[in-house]
Amino acid sequence: MITGRATYGIALQEVDAAATWGAFRAGVTAFMVANAASGPGAVRAMIRPELWDYMDGILVGDCGFRFEYDRLREALGAANMTSNALPAPTGTPLATTALLTTSTGGVAPVYVGAWGAIDMIRDPYPDAQSGGLRITALATMDVTVARPVQLRVLTGLEIAASGG
């Protein structure tokens, strides 16, 4: 979905700054303005573990002993975050991407259509000498973004200081 973002019409939010709750809050606000989410608890975030690590090390100055990640987790909810389905951070300064999503009225923004049954192919020949049997399962599936207003890509979430 992220690589085909422009094709599907998914919104892009270029952060190009240190990753903070403020960057995510701007995305949540955009969902709320578009009537795609009722509040932060209705938004889900896909983030890299490196982003969590960075935000969990940035102390919020005026809030006592709280970190930027605490603010993100408290607003979205820990159950609404997942990780590791995104590319590893790159660039200088090191930056990553996040995906925000919501389901309006219980309707998901993405559909996966499975066509027909799963085809099972057995191949006794490659591993015959060792007594093995190869089995391959094939499925025909389509993925489409039905509601792009319910998706938002955040890019340039910096997780390292500029210059090192």
Backbone torsions as a table, in degrees:
resi	resn	phi	psi	omega
1	MET	NA	-39.8	-175.7
2	ILE	-68.9	-41.1	-179.9
3	THR	-68.8	-27.9	177.7
4	GLY	-99.6	22.2	-175.1
5	ARG	-50.9	-49.5	-177.1
6	ALA	-65.8	-36.9	179.3
7	THR	-62.2	-41.4	-177.8
8	TYR	-84.6	-14.0	-178.5
9	GLY	82.5	26.5	179.6
10	ILE	-78.1	135.6	-178.0
11	ALA	-66.0	142.5	176.9
12	LEU	-114.8	129.1	176.2
13	GLN	-117.7	106.3	-179.6
14	GLU	-85.1	108.9	-177.6
15	VAL	-83.1	-54.8	179.7
16	ASP	47.3	46.1	178.7
17	ALA	-158.0	173.7	178.8
18	ALA	-56.5	139.0	-179.4
19	ALA	-69.4	121.5	178.1
20	THR	-140.7	167.9	174.5
21	TRP	-59.4	-32.0	-179.7
22	GLY	-57.4	-38.7	178.3
23	ALA	-64.6	-43.2	179.1
24	PHE	-70.0	-37.3	178.6
25	ARG	-59.8	-38.8	177.7
26	ALA	-62.0	-39.0	177.0
27	GLY	-67.3	-42.9	177.4
28	VAL	-61.7	-43.2	179.2
29	THR	-61.0	-41.0	178.6
30	ALA	-61.8	-39.7	175.0
31	PHE	-61.6	-43.6	-178.2
32	MET	-66.1	-40.5	178.3
33	VAL	-63.0	-36.1	-179.8
34	ALA	-83.8	5.9	-177.4
35	ASN	58.4	29.8	177.6
36	ALA	-94.4	-18.0	178.7
37	ALA	-143.9	145.8	-179.7
38	SER	-86.6	-14.3	-179.7
39	GLY	173.2	-179.9	-176.9
40	PRO	-58.6	-34.0	-179.1
41	GLY	-66.9	-14.6	179.3
42	ALA	-91.8	0.3	-176.9
43	VAL	-106.3	139.3	175.8
44	ARG	-111.3	149.3	-179.4
45	ALA	-128.5	134.5	171.4
46	MET	-106.1	115.5	-177.4
47	ILE	-131.0	156.5	176.2
48	ARG	-79.0	151.5	175.5
49	PRO	-59.1	-32.9	178.8
50	GLU	-64.4	-32.8	177.4
51	LEU	-68.8	-44.5	175.7
52	TRP	-58.1	-46.1	-178.3
53	ASP	-59.1	-44.4	179.8
54	TYR	-64.1	-51.0	-176.3
55	MET	-66.7	-28.3	178.9
56	ASP	-76.7	-6.7	177.3
57	GLY	-106.5	-0.5	-179.4
58	ILE	-100.7	106.3	-179.2
59	LEU	-74.8	133.0	176.4
60	VAL	-80.8	116.7	-171.6
61	GLY	-58.7	-42.4	-172.7
62	ASP	-99.9	12.1	-174.4
63	CYS	-117.5	21.1	-178.8
64	GLY	76.3	-137.7	-177.3
65	PHE	-96.8	70.3	176.8
66	ARG	-130.3	150.6	-179.5
67	PHE	-113.9	162.3	178.8
68	GLU	-56.3	-39.0	179.4
69	TYR	-64.8	-35.8	177.3
70	ASP	-58.1	-42.1	179.7
71	ARG	-64.2	-41.8	178.0
72	LEU	-64.0	-48.6	-178.1
73	ARG	-63.2	-41.9	-179.5
74	GLU	-65.6	-36.0	-178.3
75	ALA	-77.4	-47.2	-176.1
76	LEU	-87.2	-31.8	-173.7
77	GLY	95.8	134.6	-177.6
78	ALA	-61.1	-32.3	-179.2
79	ALA	-71.3	-15.1	-178.0
80	ASN	-96.4	18.1	179.0
81	MET	-127.0	142.2	178.4
82	THR	-139.8	169.4	-175.3
83	SER	-145.3	175.6	169.9
84	ASN	69.8	14.3	174.0
85	ALA	-105.7	13.0	-178.0
86	LEU	-116.2	157.7	177.5
87	PRO	-63.2	151.7	178.5
88	ALA	-63.6	151.3	178.5
89	PRO	-59.4	146.8	-179.9
90	THR	-142.0	172.9	171.2
91	GLY	90.5	177.4	175.8
92	THR	-133.3	112.2	-0.9
93	PRO	-68.7	156.9	-179.8
94	LEU	-59.6	125.4	-177.4
95	ALA	-138.9	158.9	-178.3
96	THR	-136.8	177.9	-179.5
97	THR	-119.3	152.0	173.9
98	ALA	-132.8	155.3	177.6
99	LEU	-121.2	125.9	174.4
100	LEU	-105.6	141.4	179.0
101	THR	-146.2	157.9	175.7
102	THR	-148.2	159.4	175.9
103	SER	-119.5	114.7	-177.6
104	THR	-83.1	122.5	179.8
105	GLY	61.7	26.4	-179.5
106	GLY	79.6	5.9	-179.7
107	VAL	-98.5	122.4	-178.7
108	ALA	-71.8	151.8	179.6
109	PRO	-79.0	-18.2	-175.0
110	VAL	-124.1	139.0	177.0
111	TYR	-119.7	141.2	173.9
112	VAL	-117.3	118.5	179.8
113	GLY	-104.5	125.6	177.1
114	ALA	-102.3	129.1	-176.2
115	TRP	-110.8	121.9	177.2
116	GLY	72.7	-168.2	-178.4
117	ALA	-92.0	171.5	175.0
118	ILE	-80.8	127.8	178.5
119	ASP	-86.7	127.9	176.9
120	MET	-106.5	126.1	-179.9
121	ILE	-118.8	124.4	176.9
122	ARG	-107.6	139.5	-178.3
123	ASP	-133.9	99.5	-176.9
124	PRO	-81.8	-9.3	-169.9
125	TYR	-80.8	-46.0	-175.0
126	PRO	-59.9	-35.7	-176.9
127	ASP	-109.5	19.6	-175.0
128	ALA	-61.1	-38.9	-177.4
129	GLN	-64.5	-30.8	179.9
130	SER	-96.1	4.5	178.8
131	GLY	81.2	13.6	-177.8
132	GLY	-90.8	166.5	178.0
133	LEU	-140.1	128.3	177.4
134	ARG	-95.4	132.3	176.7
135	ILE	-123.9	129.1	179.5
136	THR	-119.2	135.0	176.7
137	ALA	-111.5	130.6	179.5
138	LEU	-122.2	138.1	176.9
139	ALA	-135.3	141.2	177.0
140	THR	-98.9	119.0	-177.8
141	MET	-136.4	148.4	174.7
142	ASP	-121.0	145.0	175.5
143	VAL	-122.4	133.6	176.1
144	THR	-140.3	149.3	175.6
145	VAL	-96.6	108.0	-177.4
146	ALA	-86.4	-28.9	-176.8
147	ARG	-133.7	82.3	-177.4
148	PRO	-63.9	-21.4	178.9
149	VAL	-66.2	-15.7	-179.9
150	GLN	-93.7	8.6	179.4
151	LEU	-128.6	147.5	178.5
152	ARG	-151.4	129.7	178.2
153	VAL	-103.1	126.6	175.2
154	LEU	-103.4	123.5	179.7
155	THR	-116.2	161.4	175.7
156	GLY	69.9	30.4	175.1
157	LEU	-78.0	99.4	-173.7
158	GLU	-74.1	132.2	-178.9
159	ILE	-120.7	13.7	175.9
160	ALA	-149.3	150.3	179.8
161	ALA	-68.6	147.4	178.6
162	SER	-62.5	132.2	176.9
163	GLY	87.6	9.0	173.6
164	GLY	144.4	NA	NA
